[in-house]
Amino acid sequence: MTDNAKTIPISIAYAPTPEEQRYLKLNVPQGTRVGDVIIMTGWLDDDEELRKWFEANRHALKVDKRAWRVGIFSHKVLLSEVVRADDRIEVYRPLTLDPMQQRQNRLQSRQKQSN
């Protein structure tokens, strides 16, 4: 980066487990892409599952709505998306259970408790 390169503030959040949350505020050069920011965090070095997903999707041209793991302000985006000032990049962990199945399980549990 040259001395006159303009930087912008962004943040990035990731909760690899329900118990662990990571949040960073960074200043990055204008034109930086979402994938570049994820690399900058170092999170790919210590999260094999995230690294495998990243490598498999780094050149994707389309967001897979069901299995996509990256967004900006809850809107899923490609890793090639250019970040803007004050963007909050979110790295999502994969679902362990389908949301409809979770609702069904809760309903069944409530029904058992009421009997």
N, C-alpha and C positions, 0 to 999 in steps of 0.2 A: 504494500500500500504506500502510495506516495504521500508526502507531507500535505499536499493540497487536496487529497481525496476526502470527500465529504462522508461523514459517518452518520448513521441514524440509530436511535435507541430502539431496541426490541426486547421482548422477553420470551422465554421458552419454559414450558412446564411439562413434567412427566411424572407419573406415579406408577413405577414398575410393579408395585404391590399395593394393596390397600393400606398397608402400614408405612410405606415409604413414599414421600413426595419430594420431587426435585424442582427447583425453580431458579432460573438465572436471568439476570438483566445484563444485556450485552450492548455494546456499540459496535455496529458492523458497517462495512463500506456500502454505500448505495449500490444497488445492483446485485447484492448477495441473495442467493436462492435458499429456500427452506432446507434443502438437503445439505447445503454448505454449513448452515447454522447447526444442524444436528451433528455434523462431523466436528465442528468447533467445540461442542460441549464435552466430547470425549466419552459420551454415553455408549457409543457403539463398541468401545473397547472393553466395557465390563458387562454388557448385556448381549449375550449370544443370540437370543431370540430376536431382539430388535435389529441386530446386525444382519442376520439372515433375511429378515423382512426387507430391510433397507437395500441390501444388495440385489434382491429379487425385483425390487420396484424402482430402483434409482433412475431408470430410463423409461418408466411407464408413461404412456401418452393419454391414459384414461384412468380416472379414479374408480376403483372397485368399491362401491358403497358398502358392501358387507364386510370386507376384510381390510379396509384402509385404516392406517394408523396415524395419520398426520392431518392437522387442520390449523386454521387460523381463526380464532374466535368461534370455535365450534363448527366451522365450515370446512369440510374436507378439501384439501388442495394437493396438487402434485408436488413432488420434491423439487421440481424445476420452477415452481412459483417464486417470483421475486418478492422479497419482503419489503414492506413500507414502514415508515417511521411509526413507532408505537404499536406495531403488530404484536400479538401474543400467539406464538406457535405452541400448539398442543400436540403432544405425542401420546396417543391412546394405547392402552394395553389391550390385548385381544380379549374378547368375551370368553369367559369360562363356561357360561351357560346361556343359551338363547333366551332373550328377554321374555318371550311368550311362555317358555317353559318355566322361567322363574315365577311369573305371575300365576301360572297354573299350580305350581308347588305351594305358593303362599296361600292360595285359595283352598287347596286341599288341607293344608295345615290348620287354617282357621276353622274349616268344617269339622275336623277331628276334635279341635279344642271345644267347639260348641256342643258336641255330643256327649 
